[in-house]
Amino acid sequence: MYHNQPSAALEELKEEGLLPNPVHIRDMIIRARLSPEIALELNHKFQQYLHAFGETQDLAKNLLVQLADQPRKD
């Protein structure tokens, strides 16, 4: 589980292509001891990630809804 371990989250991303939940990334940022400059930079990147993650979830949901509505050809 990567919930508070950036290295474990990175390993899962590399091996399985799993994107970490934004809540967990936010928690990792909060737990890190960062300088104010790096904290601001990471917060900006986090906001971009949060936006892209939400858009990707919507896209995936729409695809799955359309697939679920299609009759199966068996």
CHARMM internal coordinates of N, CA and C (Angstrom, degrees):
IC EDIT
DIST 1 N 1 CA 1.4588
DIST 1 CA 1 C 1.5258
ANGL 1 N 1 CA 1 C 109.58
DIST 1 C 2 N 1.3074
ANGL 1 CA 1 C 2 N 117.00
DIHE 1 N 1 CA 1 C 2 N 133.19
DIST 2 N 2 CA 1.4572
ANGL 1 C 2 N 2 CA 122.12
DIHE 1 CA 1 C 2 N 2 CA -174.80
DIST 2 CA 2 C 1.5149
ANGL 2 N 2 CA 2 C 112.80
DIHE 1 C 2 N 2 CA 2 C -100.67
DIST 2 C 3 N 1.2980
ANGL 2 CA 2 C 3 N 119.67
DIHE 2 N 2 CA 2 C 3 N 5.76
DIST 3 N 3 CA 1.4616
ANGL 2 C 3 N 3 CA 122.83
DIHE 2 CA 2 C 3 N 3 CA -165.97
DIST 3 CA 3 C 1.5201
ANGL 3 N 3 CA 3 C 115.02
DIHE 2 C 3 N 3 CA 3 C -47.67
DIST 3 C 4 N 1.3041
ANGL 3 CA 3 C 4 N 118.24
DIHE 3 N 3 CA 3 C 4 N -29.49
DIST 4 N 4 CA 1.4572
ANGL 3 C 4 N 4 CA 118.12
DIHE 3 CA 3 C 4 N 4 CA 177.43
DIST 4 CA 4 C 1.5257
ANGL 4 N 4 CA 4 C 111.68
DIHE 3 C 4 N 4 CA 4 C -138.72
DIST 4 C 5 N 1.3157
ANGL 4 CA 4 C 5 N 116.88
DIHE 4 N 4 CA 4 C 5 N 20.74
DIST 5 N 5 CA 1.4513
ANGL 4 C 5 N 5 CA 121.09
DIHE 4 CA 4 C 5 N 5 CA -179.60
DIST 5 CA 5 C 1.5273
ANGL 5 N 5 CA 5 C 110.47
DIHE 4 C 5 N 5 CA 5 C -123.28
DIST 5 C 6 N 1.3234
ANGL 5 CA 5 C 6 N 117.46
DIHE 5 N 5 CA 5 C 6 N 101.05
DIST 6 N 6 CA 1.4660
ANGL 5 C 6 N 6 CA 120.12
DIHE 5 CA 5 C 6 N 6 CA -179.27
DIST 6 CA 6 C 1.5237
ANGL 6 N 6 CA 6 C 113.31
DIHE 5 C 6 N 6 CA 6 C -55.64
DIST 6 C 7 N 1.3253
ANGL 6 CA 6 C 7 N 118.72
DIHE 6 N 6 CA 6 C 7 N -37.65
DIST 7 N 7 CA 1.4618
ANGL 6 C 7 N 7 CA 120.09
DIHE 6 CA 6 C 7 N 7 CA -178.77
DIST 7 CA 7 C 1.5292
ANGL 7 N 7 CA 7 C 111.53
DIHE 6 C 7 N 7 CA 7 C -65.95
DIST 7 C 8 N 1.3361
ANGL 7 CA 7 C 8 N 117.35
DIHE 7 N 7 CA 7 C 8 N -37.93
DIST 8 N 8 CA 1.4627
ANGL 7 C 8 N 8 CA 120.80
DIHE 7 CA 7 C 8 N 8 CA 177.39
DIST 8 CA 8 C 1.5274
ANGL 8 N 8 CA 8 C 110.84
DIHE 7 C 8 N 8 CA 8 C -68.01
DIST 8 C 9 N 1.3296
ANGL 8 CA 8 C 9 N 117.27
DIHE 8 N 8 CA 8 C 9 N -39.27
DIST 9 N 9 CA 1.4648
ANGL 8 C 9 N 9 CA 120.87
DIHE 8 CA 8 C 9 N 9 CA 177.59
DIST 9 CA 9 C 1.5249
ANGL 9 N 9 CA 9 C 110.88
DIHE 8 C 9 N 9 CA 9 C -63.60
DIST 9 C 10 N 1.3200
ANGL 9 CA 9 C 10 N 116.04
DIHE 9 N 9 CA 9 C 10 N -40.97
DIST 10 N 10 CA 1.4595
ANGL 9 C 10 N 10 CA 120.69
DIHE 9 CA 9 C 10 N 10 CA 178.56
DIST 10 CA 10 C 1.5234
ANGL 10 N 10 CA 10 C 110.55
DIHE 9 C 10 N 10 CA 10 C -63.73
DIST 10 C 11 N 1.3097
ANGL 10 CA 10 C 11 N 117.49
DIHE 10 N 10 CA 10 C 11 N -41.05
DIST 11 N 11 CA 1.4623
ANGL 10 C 11 N 11 CA 121.91
DIHE 10 CA 10 C 11 N 11 CA 178.91
DIST 11 CA 11 C 1.5310
ANGL 11 N 11 CA 11 C 110.73
DIHE 10 C 11 N 11 CA 11 C -62.72
DIST 11 C 12 N 1.3425
ANGL 11 CA 11 C 12 N 117.37
DIHE 11 N 11 CA 11 C 12 N -43.53
DIST 12 N 12 CA 1.4623
ANGL 11 C 12 N 12 CA 120.76
DIHE 11 CA 11 C 12 N 12 CA 178.01
DIST 12 CA 12 C 1.5239
ANGL 12 N 12 CA 12 C 111.27
DIHE 11 C 12 N 12 CA 12 C -63.80
DIST 12 C 13 N 1.3229
ANGL 12 CA 12 C 13 N 116.84
DIHE 12 N 12 CA 12 C 13 N -38.34
DIST 13 N 13 CA 1.4575
ANGL 12 C 13 N 13 CA 120.37
DIHE 12 CA 12 C 13 N 13 CA 178.29
DIST 13 CA 13 C 1.5222
ANGL 13 N 13 CA 13 C 110.40
DIHE 12 C 13 N 13 CA 13 C -63.84
DIST 13 C 14 N 1.3408
ANGL 13 CA 13 C 14 N 116.57
DIHE 13 N 13 CA 13 C 14 N -43.32
DIST 14 N 14 CA 1.4610
ANGL 13 C 14 N 14 CA 120.76
DIHE 13 CA 13 C 14 N 14 CA -179.28
DIST 14 CA 14 C 1.5244
ANGL 14 N 14 CA 14 C 111.91
DIHE 13 C 14 N 14 CA 14 C -66.87
DIST 14 C 15 N 1.3225
ANGL 14 CA 14 C 15 N 116.91
DIHE 14 N 14 CA 14 C 15 N -43.16
DIST 15 N 15 CA 1.4586
ANGL 14 C 15 N 15 CA 121.00
DIHE 14 CA 14 C 15 N 15 CA -173.52
DIST 15 CA 15 C 1.5244
ANGL 15 N 15 CA 15 C 113.86
DIHE 14 C 15 N 15 CA 15 C -82.98
DIST 15 C 16 N 1.3228
ANGL 15 CA 15 C 16 N 116.86
DIHE 15 N 15 CA 15 C 16 N -39.73
DIST 16 N 16 CA 1.4511
ANGL 15 C 16 N 16 CA 119.59
DIHE 15 CA 15 C 16 N 16 CA -171.51
DIST 16 CA 16 C 1.5211
ANGL 16 N 16 CA 16 C 114.24
DIHE 15 C 16 N 16 CA 16 C -122.20
DIST 16 C 17 N 1.3052
ANGL 16 CA 16 C 17 N 117.47
DIHE 16 N 16 CA 16 C 17 N -1.86
DIST 17 N 17 CA 1.4587
ANGL 16 C 17 N 17 CA 120.32
DIHE 16 CA 16 C 17 N 17 CA 179.81
DIST 17 CA 17 C 1.5160
ANGL 17 N 17 CA 17 C 113.57
DIHE 16 C 17 N 17 CA 17 C 67.80
DIST 17 C 18 N 1.3432
ANGL 17 CA 17 C 18 N 117.62
DIHE 17 N 17 CA 17 C 18 N 24.71
DIST 18 N 18 CA 1.4561
ANGL 17 C 18 N 18 CA 121.20
DIHE 17 CA 17 C 18 N 18 CA -179.75
DIST 18 CA 18 C 1.5183
ANGL 18 N 18 CA 18 C 110.48
DIHE 17 C 18 N 18 CA 18 C -85.77
DIST 18 C 19 N 1.3172
ANGL 18 CA 18 C 19 N 116.38
DIHE 18 N 18 CA 18 C 19 N 121.38
DIST 19 N 19 CA 1.4591
ANGL 18 C 19 N 19 CA 120.34
DIHE 18 CA 18 C 19 N 19 CA 176.69
DIST 19 CA 19 C 1.5197
ANGL 19 N 19 CA 19 C 109.60
DIHE 18 C 19 N 19 CA 19 C -81.78
DIST 19 C 20 N 1.3155
ANGL 19 CA 19 C 20 N 116.96
DIHE 19 N 19 CA 19 C 20 N 131.24
DIST 20 N 20 CA 1.4610
ANGL 19 C 20 N 20 CA 119.21
DIHE 19 CA 19 C 20 N 20 CA 178.75
DIST 20 CA 20 C 1.5276
ANGL 20 N 20 CA 20 C 111.45
DIHE 19 C 20 N 20 CA 20 C -67.22
DIST 20 C 21 N 1.3114
ANGL 20 CA 20 C 21 N 114.94
DIHE 20 N 20 CA 20 C 21 N 144.62
DIST 21 N 21 CA 1.4519
ANGL 20 C 21 N 21 CA 120.51
DIHE 20 CA 20 C 21 N 21 CA 175.73
DIST 21 CA 21 C 1.5299
ANGL 21 N 21 CA 21 C 108.41
DIHE 20 C 21 N 21 CA 21 C -62.26
DIST 21 C 22 N 1.3354
ANGL 21 CA 21 C 22 N 117.71
DIHE 21 N 21 CA 21 C 22 N 136.62
DIST 22 N 22 CA 1.4695
ANGL 21 C 22 N 22 CA 119.95
DIHE 21 CA 21 C 22 N 22 CA 179.96
DIST 22 CA 22 C 1.5265
ANGL 22 N 22 CA 22 C 114.02
DIHE 21 C 22 N 22 CA 22 C -55.05
DIST 22 C 23 N 1.3164
ANGL 22 CA 22 C 23 N 117.95
DIHE 22 N 22 CA 22 C 23 N -32.44
DIST 23 N 23 CA 1.4613
ANGL 22 C 23 N 23 CA 120.71
DIHE 22 CA 22 C 23 N 23 CA 179.03
DIST 23 CA 23 C 1.5235
ANGL 23 N 23 CA 23 C 110.30
DIHE 22 C 23 N 23 CA 23 C -60.90
DIST 23 C 24 N 1.3278
ANGL 23 CA 23 C 24 N 116.49
DIHE 23 N 23 CA 23 C 24 N -39.68
DIST 24 N 24 CA 1.4576
ANGL 23 C 24 N 24 CA 119.79
DIHE 23 CA 23 C 24 N 24 CA -179.16
DIST 24 CA 24 C 1.5267
ANGL 24 N 24 CA 24 C 111.05
DIHE 23 C 24 N 24 CA 24 C -71.57
DIST 24 C 25 N 1.3243
ANGL 24 CA 24 C 25 N 116.95
DIHE 24 N 24 CA 24 C 25 N -37.38
DIST 25 N 25 CA 1.4689
ANGL 24 C 25 N 25 CA 119.28
DIHE 24 CA 24 C 25 N 25 CA 177.06
DIST 25 CA 25 C 1.5240
ANGL 25 N 25 CA 25 C 109.82
DIHE 24 C 25 N 25 CA 25 C -64.73
DIST 25 C 26 N 1.3165
ANGL 25 CA 25 C 26 N 116.76
DIHE 25 N 25 CA 25 C 26 N -42.98
DIST 26 N 26 CA 1.4649
ANGL 25 C 26 N 26 CA 120.17
DIHE 25 CA 25 C 26 N 26 CA 177.62
DIST 26 CA 26 C 1.5271
ANGL 26 N 26 CA 26 C 110.37
DIHE 25 C 26 N 26 CA 26 C -57.63
DIST 26 C 27 N 1.3376
ANGL 26 CA 26 C 27 N 116.24
DIHE 26 N 26 CA 26 C 27 N -44.64
DIST 27 N 27 CA 1.4673
ANGL 26 C 27 N 27 CA 119.72
DIHE 26 CA 26 C 27 N 27 CA 179.13
DIST 27 CA 27 C 1.5210
ANGL 27 N 27 CA 27 C 111.67
DIHE 26 C 27 N 27 CA 27 C -62.56
DIST 27 C 28 N 1.3390
ANGL 27 CA 27 C 28 N 117.21
DIHE 27 N 27 CA 27 C 28 N -38.67
DIST 28 N 28 CA 1.4643
ANGL 27 C 28 N 28 CA 120.67
DIHE 27 CA 27 C 28 N 28 CA 178.58
DIST 28 CA 28 C 1.5317
ANGL 28 N 28 CA 28 C 110.63
DIHE 27 C 28 N 28 CA 28 C -63.48
DIST 28 C 29 N 1.3278
ANGL 28 CA 28 C 29 N 115.94
DIHE 28 N 28 CA 28 C 29 N -40.84
DIST 29 N 29 CA 1.4707
ANGL 28 C 29 N 29 CA 120.56
DIHE 28 CA 28 C 29 N 29 CA 179.12
DIST 29 CA 29 C 1.5252
ANGL 29 N 29 CA 29 C 110.03
DIHE 28 C 29 N 29 CA 29 C -64.41
DIST 29 C 30 N 1.3308
ANGL 29 CA 29 C 30 N 115.93
DIHE 29 N 29 CA 29 C 30 N -43.11
DIST 30 N 30 CA 1.4628
ANGL 29 C 30 N 30 CA 120.21
DIHE 29 CA 29 C 30 N 30 CA -179.02
DIST 30 CA 30 C 1.5243
ANGL 30 N 30 CA 30 C 110.86
DIHE 29 C 30 N 30 CA 30 C -64.36
DIST 30 C 31 N 1.3327
ANGL 30 CA 30 C 31 N 117.15
DIHE 30 N 30 CA 30 C 31 N -39.28
DIST 31 N 31 CA 1.4770
ANGL 30 C 31 N 31 CA 120.90
DIHE 30 CA 30 C 31 N 31 CA -177.71
DIST 31 CA 31 C 1.5232
ANGL 31 N 31 CA 31 C 113.02
DIHE 30 C 31 N 31 CA 31 C -74.70
DIST 31 C 32 N 1.3288
ANGL 31 CA 31 C 32 N 117.01
DIHE 31 N 31 CA 31 C 32 N -23.66
DIST 32 N 32 CA 1.4690
ANGL 31 C 32 N 32 CA 120.21
DIHE 31 CA 31 C 32 N 32 CA -178.79
DIST 32 CA 32 C 1.5268
ANGL 32 N 32 CA 32 C 109.41
DIHE 31 C 32 N 32 CA 32 C -71.46
DIST 32 C 33 N 1.2927
ANGL 32 CA 32 C 33 N 115.09
DIHE 32 N 32 CA 32 C 33 N 148.67
DIST 33 N 33 CA 1.4729
ANGL 32 C 33 N 33 CA 119.98
DIHE 32 CA 32 C 33 N 33 CA 177.08
DIST 33 CA 33 C 1.5180
ANGL 33 N 33 CA 33 C 107.22
DIHE 32 C 33 N 33 CA 33 C -97.84
DIST 33 C 34 N 1.3225
ANGL 33 CA 33 C 34 N 114.84
DIHE 33 N 33 CA 33 C 34 N 95.23
DIST 34 N 34 CA 1.4557
ANGL 33 C 34 N 34 CA 121.59
DIHE 33 CA 33 C 34 N 34 CA -172.29
DIST 34 CA 34 C 1.5177
ANGL 34 N 34 CA 34 C 111.40
DIHE 33 C 34 N 34 CA 34 C -111.32
DIST 34 C 35 N 1.3162
ANGL 34 CA 34 C 35 N 114.92
DIHE 34 N 34 CA 34 C 35 N 151.38
DIST 35 N 35 CA 1.4618
ANGL 34 C 35 N 35 CA 118.86
DIHE 34 CA 34 C 35 N 35 CA 171.60
DIST 35 CA 35 C 1.5290
ANGL 35 N 35 CA 35 C 107.54
DIHE 34 C 35 N 35 CA 35 C -70.24
DIST 35 C 36 N 1.3236
ANGL 35 CA 35 C 36 N 117.67
DIHE 35 N 35 CA 35 C 36 N 157.80
DIST 36 N 36 CA 1.4691
ANGL 35 C 36 N 36 CA 119.26
DIHE 35 CA 35 C 36 N 36 CA 179.50
DIST 36 CA 36 C 1.5318
ANGL 36 N 36 CA 36 C 113.10
DIHE 35 C 36 N 36 CA 36 C -56.50
DIST 36 C 37 N 1.3352
ANGL 36 CA 36 C 37 N 116.97
DIHE 36 N 36 CA 36 C 37 N -38.26
DIST 37 N 37 CA 1.4641
ANGL 36 C 37 N 37 CA 119.82
DIHE 36 CA 36 C 37 N 37 CA -178.76
DIST 37 CA 37 C 1.5238
ANGL 37 N 37 CA 37 C 111.16
DIHE 36 C 37 N 37 CA 37 C -65.20
DIST 37 C 38 N 1.3256
ANGL 37 CA 37 C 38 N 116.51
DIHE 37 N 37 CA 37 C 38 N -45.35
DIST 38 N 38 CA 1.4663
ANGL 37 C 38 N 38 CA 119.79
DIHE 37 CA 37 C 38 N 38 CA -179.41
DIST 38 CA 38 C 1.5252
ANGL 38 N 38 CA 38 C 110.07
DIHE 37 C 38 N 38 CA 38 C -69.39
DIST 38 C 39 N 1.3234
ANGL 38 CA 38 C 39 N 117.30
DIHE 38 N 38 CA 38 C 39 N -37.19
DIST 39 N 39 CA 1.4598
ANGL 38 C 39 N 39 CA 120.53
DIHE 38 CA 38 C 39 N 39 CA 177.85
DIST 39 CA 39 C 1.5280
ANGL 39 N 39 CA 39 C 110.87
DIHE 38 C 39 N 39 CA 39 C -60.39
DIST 39 C 40 N 1.3298
ANGL 39 CA 39 C 40 N 117.36
DIHE 39 N 39 CA 39 C 40 N -42.95
DIST 40 N 40 CA 1.4683
ANGL 39 C 40 N 40 CA 120.40
DIHE 39 CA 39 C 40 N 40 CA 178.04
DIST 40 CA 40 C 1.5171
ANGL 40 N 40 CA 40 C 111.53
DIHE 39 C 40 N 40 CA 40 C -65.03
DIST 40 C 41 N 1.3334
ANGL 40 CA 40 C 41 N 116.38
DIHE 40 N 40 CA 40 C 41 N -41.68
DIST 41 N 41 CA 1.4605
ANGL 40 C 41 N 41 CA 120.28
DIHE 40 CA 40 C 41 N 41 CA 179.31
DIST 41 CA 41 C 1.5321
ANGL 41 N 41 CA 41 C 111.07
DIHE 40 C 41 N 41 CA 41 C -63.30
DIST 41 C 42 N 1.3283
ANGL 41 CA 41 C 42 N 116.42
DIHE 41 N 41 CA 41 C 42 N -46.64
DIST 42 N 42 CA 1.4616
ANGL 41 C 42 N 42 CA 119.65
DIHE 41 CA 41 C 42 N 42 CA 179.89
DIST 42 CA 42 C 1.5256
ANGL 42 N 42 CA 42 C 111.60
DIHE 41 C 42 N 42 CA 42 C -66.48
DIST 42 C 43 N 1.3316
ANGL 42 CA 42 C 43 N 116.96
DIHE 42 N 42 CA 42 C 43 N -35.52
DIST 43 N 43 CA 1.4604
ANGL 42 C 43 N 43 CA 119.35
DIHE 42 CA 42 C 43 N 43 CA 177.25
DIST 43 CA 43 C 1.5268
ANGL 43 N 43 CA 43 C 110.87
DIHE 42 C 43 N 43 CA 43 C -63.16
DIST 43 C 44 N 1.3239
ANGL 43 CA 43 C 44 N 116.73
DIHE 43 N 43 CA 43 C 44 N -40.53
DIST 44 N 44 CA 1.4658
ANGL 43 C 44 N 44 CA 120.34
DIHE 43 CA 43 C 44 N 44 CA 177.71
DIST 44 CA 44 C 1.5284
ANGL 44 N 44 CA 44 C 110.50
DIHE 43 C 44 N 44 CA 44 C -62.87
DIST 44 C 45 N 1.3281
ANGL 44 CA 44 C 45 N 116.73
DIHE 44 N 44 CA 44 C 45 N -45.62
DIST 45 N 45 CA 1.4674
ANGL 44 C 45 N 45 CA 120.52
DIHE 44 CA 44 C 45 N 45 CA 178.30
DIST 45 CA 45 C 1.5269
ANGL 45 N 45 CA 45 C 111.01
DIHE 44 C 45 N 45 CA 45 C -65.09
DIST 45 C 46 N 1.3243
ANGL 45 CA 45 C 46 N 116.56
DIHE 45 N 45 CA 45 C 46 N -36.46
DIST 46 N 46 CA 1.4591
ANGL 45 C 46 N 46 CA 120.52
DIHE 45 CA 45 C 46 N 46 CA 177.66
DIST 46 CA 46 C 1.5287
ANGL 46 N 46 CA 46 C 110.64
DIHE 45 C 46 N 46 CA 46 C -62.73
DIST 46 C 47 N 1.3175
ANGL 46 CA 46 C 47 N 117.41
DIHE 46 N 46 CA 46 C 47 N -41.31
DIST 47 N 47 CA 1.4656
ANGL 46 C 47 N 47 CA 120.47
DIHE 46 CA 46 C 47 N 47 CA 178.78
DIST 47 CA 47 C 1.5328
ANGL 47 N 47 CA 47 C 110.73
DIHE 46 C 47 N 47 CA 47 C -61.86
DIST 47 C 48 N 1.3235
ANGL 47 CA 47 C 48 N 116.78
DIHE 47 N 47 CA 47 C 48 N -39.36
DIST 48 N 48 CA 1.4638
ANGL 47 C 48 N 48 CA 120.68
DIHE 47 CA 47 C 48 N 48 CA 176.10
DIST 48 CA 48 C 1.5339
ANGL 48 N 48 CA 48 C 110.37
DIHE 47 C 48 N 48 CA 48 C -64.11
DIST 48 C 49 N 1.3316
ANGL 48 CA 48 C 49 N 116.48
DIHE 48 N 48 CA 48 C 49 N -43.40
DIST 49 N 49 CA 1.4606
ANGL 48 C 49 N 49 CA 121.64
DIHE 48 CA 48 C 49 N 49 CA 179.05
DIST 49 CA 49 C 1.5284
ANGL 49 N 49 CA 49 C 110.29
DIHE 48 C 49 N 49 CA 49 C -61.97
DIST 49 C 50 N 1.3155
ANGL 49 CA 49 C 50 N 116.55
DIHE 49 N 49 CA 49 C 50 N -44.80
DIST 50 N 50 CA 1.4572
ANGL 49 C 50 N 50 CA 121.45
DIHE 49 CA 49 C 50 N 50 CA -179.97
DIST 50 CA 50 C 1.5226
ANGL 50 N 50 CA 50 C 110.84
DIHE 49 C 50 N 50 CA 50 C -58.73
DIST 50 C 51 N 1.3279
ANGL 50 CA 50 C 51 N 116.47
DIHE 50 N 50 CA 50 C 51 N -43.50
DIST 51 N 51 CA 1.4652
ANGL 50 C 51 N 51 CA 121.04
DIHE 50 CA 50 C 51 N 51 CA 179.08
DIST 51 CA 51 C 1.5327
ANGL 51 N 51 CA 51 C 110.68
DIHE 50 C 51 N 51 CA 51 C -64.32
DIST 51 C 52 N 1.3216
ANGL 51 CA 51 C 52 N 116.83
DIHE 51 N 51 CA 51 C 52 N -48.47
DIST 52 N 52 CA 1.4646
ANGL 51 C 52 N 52 CA 121.01
DIHE 51 CA 51 C 52 N 52 CA -178.57
DIST 52 CA 52 C 1.5345
ANGL 52 N 52 CA 52 C 110.80
DIHE 51 C 52 N 52 CA 52 C -65.19
DIST 52 C 53 N 1.3272
ANGL 52 CA 52 C 53 N 117.07
DIHE 52 N 52 CA 52 C 53 N -38.43
DIST 53 N 53 CA 1.4626
ANGL 52 C 53 N 53 CA 121.44
DIHE 52 CA 52 C 53 N 53 CA 179.22
DIST 53 CA 53 C 1.5345
ANGL 53 N 53 CA 53 C 109.79
DIHE 52 C 53 N 53 CA 53 C -61.50
DIST 53 C 54 N 1.3244
ANGL 53 CA 53 C 54 N 116.66
DIHE 53 N 53 CA 53 C 54 N -44.98
DIST 54 N 54 CA 1.4630
ANGL 53 C 54 N 54 CA 120.73
DIHE 53 CA 53 C 54 N 54 CA 178.78
DIST 54 CA 54 C 1.5153
ANGL 54 N 54 CA 54 C 112.17
DIHE 53 C 54 N 54 CA 54 C -63.05
DIST 54 C 55 N 1.3246
ANGL 54 CA 54 C 55 N 117.10
DIHE 54 N 54 CA 54 C 55 N -42.79
DIST 55 N 55 CA 1.4649
ANGL 54 C 55 N 55 CA 120.53
DIHE 54 CA 54 C 55 N 55 CA 177.53
DIST 55 CA 55 C 1.5208
ANGL 55 N 55 CA 55 C 111.18
DIHE 54 C 55 N 55 CA 55 C -62.74
DIST 55 C 56 N 1.3260
ANGL 55 CA 55 C 56 N 116.91
DIHE 55 N 55 CA 55 C 56 N -40.81
DIST 56 N 56 CA 1.4564
ANGL 55 C 56 N 56 CA 121.23
DIHE 55 CA 55 C 56 N 56 CA 179.66
DIST 56 CA 56 C 1.5193
ANGL 56 N 56 CA 56 C 110.91
DIHE 55 C 56 N 56 CA 56 C -66.25
DIST 56 C 57 N 1.3218
ANGL 56 CA 56 C 57 N 117.08
DIHE 56 N 56 CA 56 C 57 N -39.84
DIST 57 N 57 CA 1.4653
ANGL 56 C 57 N 57 CA 120.24
DIHE 56 CA 56 C 57 N 57 CA 176.87
DIST 57 CA 57 C 1.5241
ANGL 57 N 57 CA 57 C 110.81
DIHE 56 C 57 N 57 CA 57 C -61.55
DIST 57 C 58 N 1.3193
ANGL 57 CA 57 C 58 N 117.38
DIHE 57 N 57 CA 57 C 58 N -43.42
DIST 58 N 58 CA 1.4641
ANGL 57 C 58 N 58 CA 120.95
DIHE 57 CA 57 C 58 N 58 CA 178.48
DIST 58 CA 58 C 1.5198
ANGL 58 N 58 CA 58 C 111.32
DIHE 57 C 58 N 58 CA 58 C -62.42
DIST 58 C 59 N 1.3174
ANGL 58 CA 58 C 59 N 117.03
DIHE 58 N 58 CA 58 C 59 N -43.83
DIST 59 N 59 CA 1.4529
ANGL 58 C 59 N 59 CA 121.12
DIHE 58 CA 58 C 59 N 59 CA 179.19
DIST 59 CA 59 C 1.5280
ANGL 59 N 59 CA 59 C 110.47
DIHE 58 C 59 N 59 CA 59 C -61.75
DIST 59 C 60 N 1.3352
ANGL 59 CA 59 C 60 N 116.56
DIHE 59 N 59 CA 59 C 60 N -47.22
DIST 60 N 60 CA 1.4621
ANGL 59 C 60 N 60 CA 120.52
DIHE 59 CA 59 C 60 N 60 CA 179.39
DIST 60 CA 60 C 1.5276
ANGL 60 N 60 CA 60 C 111.03
DIHE 59 C 60 N 60 CA 60 C -62.21
DIST 60 C 61 N 1.3236
ANGL 60 CA 60 C 61 N 116.82
DIHE 60 N 60 CA 60 C 61 N -41.20
DIST 61 N 61 CA 1.4667
ANGL 60 C 61 N 61 CA 120.28
DIHE 60 CA 60 C 61 N 61 CA 179.56
DIST 61 CA 61 C 1.5211
ANGL 61 N 61 CA 61 C 110.35
DIHE 60 C 61 N 61 CA 61 C -61.38
DIST 61 C 62 N 1.3354
ANGL 61 CA 61 C 62 N 117.22
DIHE 61 N 61 CA 61 C 62 N -45.52
DIST 62 N 62 CA 1.4535
ANGL 61 C 62 N 62 CA 120.43
DIHE 61 CA 61 C 62 N 62 CA 179.94
DIST 62 CA 62 C 1.5321
ANGL 62 N 62 CA 62 C 111.54
DIHE 61 C 62 N 62 CA 62 C -62.15
DIST 62 C 63 N 1.3246
ANGL 62 CA 62 C 63 N 116.85
DIHE 62 N 62 CA 62 C 63 N -41.77
DIST 63 N 63 CA 1.4640
ANGL 62 C 63 N 63 CA 120.33
DIHE 62 CA 62 C 63 N 63 CA 176.85
DIST 63 CA 63 C 1.5205
ANGL 63 N 63 CA 63 C 111.13
DIHE 62 C 63 N 63 CA 63 C -61.16
DIST 63 C 64 N 1.3233
ANGL 63 CA 63 C 64 N 116.30
DIHE 63 N 63 CA 63 C 64 N -45.95
DIST 64 N 64 CA 1.4567
ANGL 63 C 64 N 64 CA 120.14
DIHE 63 CA 63 C 64 N 64 CA -178.26
DIST 64 CA 64 C 1.5234
ANGL 64 N 64 CA 64 C 112.29
DIHE 63 C 64 N 64 CA 64 C -66.98
DIST 64 C 65 N 1.3169
ANGL 64 CA 64 C 65 N 116.96
DIHE 64 N 64 CA 64 C 65 N -37.25
DIST 65 N 65 CA 1.4675
ANGL 64 C 65 N 65 CA 120.13
DIHE 64 CA 64 C 65 N 65 CA 177.05
DIST 65 CA 65 C 1.5200
ANGL 65 N 65 CA 65 C 109.84
DIHE 64 C 65 N 65 CA 65 C -62.20
DIST 65 C 66 N 1.3260
ANGL 65 CA 65 C 66 N 116.83
DIHE 65 N 65 CA 65 C 66 N -45.67
DIST 66 N 66 CA 1.4618
ANGL 65 C 66 N 66 CA 120.00
DIHE 65 CA 65 C 66 N 66 CA 179.36
DIST 66 CA 66 C 1.5200
ANGL 66 N 66 CA 66 C 111.55
DIHE 65 C 66 N 66 CA 66 C -63.85
DIST 66 C 67 N 1.3199
ANGL 66 CA 66 C 67 N 116.80
DIHE 66 N 66 CA 66 C 67 N -41.01
DIST 67 N 67 CA 1.4621
ANGL 66 C 67 N 67 CA 119.77
DIHE 66 CA 66 C 67 N 67 CA 178.58
DIST 67 CA 67 C 1.5219
ANGL 67 N 67 CA 67 C 111.65
DIHE 66 C 67 N 67 CA 67 C -66.41
DIST 67 C 68 N 1.3262
ANGL 67 CA 67 C 68 N 117.02
DIHE 67 N 67 CA 67 C 68 N -39.31
DIST 68 N 68 CA 1.4568
ANGL 67 C 68 N 68 CA 120.92
DIHE 67 CA 67 C 68 N 68 CA -179.38
DIST 68 CA 68 C 1.5249
ANGL 68 N 68 CA 68 C 111.27
DIHE 67 C 68 N 68 CA 68 C -66.42
DIST 68 C 69 N 1.3249
ANGL 68 CA 68 C 69 N 117.29
DIHE 68 N 68 CA 68 C 69 N -28.65
DIST 69 N 69 CA 1.4603
ANGL 68 C 69 N 69 CA 121.35
DIHE 68 CA 68 C 69 N 69 CA -178.59
DIST 69 CA 69 C 1.5213
ANGL 69 N 69 CA 69 C 112.93
DIHE 68 C 69 N 69 CA 69 C -82.82
DIST 69 C 70 N 1.3134
ANGL 69 CA 69 C 70 N 118.39
DIHE 69 N 69 CA 69 C 70 N -11.15
DIST 70 N 70 CA 1.4591
ANGL 69 C 70 N 70 CA 121.71
DIHE 69 CA 69 C 70 N 70 CA -177.34
DIST 70 CA 70 C 1.5307
ANGL 70 N 70 CA 70 C 110.22
DIHE 69 C 70 N 70 CA 70 C -81.65
DIST 70 C 71 N 1.3511
ANGL 70 CA 70 C 71 N 116.06
DIHE 70 N 70 CA 70 C 71 N 135.97
DIST 71 N 71 CA 1.4662
ANGL 70 C 71 N 71 CA 117.75
DIHE 70 CA 70 C 71 N 71 CA 175.65
DIST 71 CA 71 C 1.5290
ANGL 71 N 71 CA 71 C 109.89
DIHE 70 C 71 N 71 CA 71 C -69.39
DIST 71 C 72 N 1.3058
ANGL 71 CA 71 C 72 N 116.14
DIHE 71 N 71 CA 71 C 72 N 144.54
DIST 72 N 72 CA 1.4638
ANGL 71 C 72 N 72 CA 121.10
DIHE 71 CA 71 C 72 N 72 CA 179.56
DIST 72 CA 72 C 1.5118
ANGL 72 N 72 CA 72 C 109.90
DIHE 71 C 72 N 72 CA 72 C -79.50
DIST 72 C 73 N 1.3100
ANGL 72 CA 72 C 73 N 115.46
DIHE 72 N 72 CA 72 C 73 N 142.97
DIST 73 N 73 CA 1.4655
ANGL 72 C 73 N 73 CA 121.64
DIHE 72 CA 72 C 73 N 73 CA 176.85
DIST 73 CA 73 C 1.5200
ANGL 73 N 73 CA 73 C 108.22
DIHE 72 C 73 N 73 CA 73 C -106.71
DIST 73 C 74 N 1.3176
ANGL 73 CA 73 C 74 N 117.09
DIHE 73 N 73 CA 73 C 74 N 90.49
DIST 74 N 74 CA 1.4677
ANGL 73 C 74 N 74 CA 121.17
DIHE 73 CA 73 C 74 N 74 CA -179.82
DIST 74 CA 74 C 1.5044
ANGL 74 N 74 CA 74 C 111.60
DIHE 73 C 74 N 74 CA 74 C -105.44
END
COOR INIT
IC SEED 1 N 1 CA 1 C
IC BUILD
